[in-house]
């Protein structure tokens, strides 16, 4: 049997997980009786750990939130994951968080065993972050919106669009999503539809909106919804061209996400693609490396003609 102090540390590590443990489960994991488990739980409570006992189906012992942050027991991979996460916070997207992350890294490095300190040092020395010039976000804004998502509390905020127009929005917040920037996915009650909002463009109003009944995530997952919205916004133009080669010559090496190729006859094929601008569409089609003719839209034909003339002029310049 392990010593009492070692057993208490093991028990604390089990209780720090998100699940509730029954007395018999803990006794089996610790190799003791349920009576000893009850005694050890009382010892932890005497030490200031808020161990809760939940009755009923699905109940058991779990570690609750206390007045102070208790010491955490981390395994090797959890400790390394925390180091990597703190290093990644250095992008500066949230105001003031860099200093806090450095302090946390310093404290963590002080208590890590030598084998993990070496791994953490490798991570820090081998990792760098491209600092963005984007507007920063107040941590209080993130916290307030996260609380509203959790409590199903409506939000009222002034939102500035990419065009610079600011207007009041009333939103039932659903999820926070981090995709290079921080975004809120929520249900716009005035527009009766789902919308996405960049957090750095939000200025919260007080008071907020009324409580609401939670809805299922759009597209089954807020992150999937955001990715789809980005995809739709990024592909604003669609063009169709005729390639002067058989479809079989390009289908074999062309990736499906580049566009759709269909056969016209034995000597030509049709290529349809979408992009966020005519410039990118023209470049991507030109990189196929075969003669082509623009089918639609006519404005794309005008763009390709003007682009071609610019290239000819550049080639003829002294």
Secondary structure as UniProt FT lines:
FT   HELIX           4..15
FT   HELIX           23..30
FT   HELIX           34..46
FT   TURN            47..48
FT   STRAND          51..54
FT   TURN            57..58
FT   STRAND          60..63
FT   HELIX           76..88
FT   HELIX           89..91
FT   TURN            95..96
FT   HELIX           97..111
FT   HELIX           114..126
FT   HELIX           139..151
FT   STRAND          155..160
FT   TURN            162..163
FT   STRAND          166..178
FT   STRAND          182..188
FT   TURN            189..192
FT   STRAND          193..198
FT   HELIX           199..201
FT   STRAND          202..204
FT   HELIX           218..220
FT   HELIX           222..234
FT   STRAND          237..243
FT   HELIX           248..251
FT   TURN            252..253
FT   HELIX           256..258
FT   STRAND          260..263
FT   STRAND          269..275
FT   HELIX           278..286
FT   TURN            287..288
FT   STRAND          292..296
FT   HELIX           298..316
//
